[in-house]
Amino acid sequence: MTREAIVQAVIEIIKEIVPDEDCSALDPRRNLREQLQLDSMDFLDVVMELRKQYGIEVPEADYPKLATLASCADYLEPKLCAR
């Protein structure tokens, strides 16, 4: 999976969880929870969808590594490319 495909996959998951949020102008370096008003349950839903759709387990200690789209791609790229 390319880095761009990973970012798009995360955006698609977010769109499923919070369909009323506008994801068209997300800044990849800004905190997703601040940009989209995600609460902690929404964030956990994103983590659960990553596991469901891609088989990726994200330990709670790694949650901060999913704070931005850029950091999501950094974290997920080696896991998805190793498949």
Secondary structure, DSSP 8 states (H G I E B T S, - for coil): --HHHHHHHHHHHHHHH-TTS--TT--TTS-HHHHHT--HHHHHHHHHHHHHHH-----GGGGGGGSSHHHHHHHHHHHHHT-
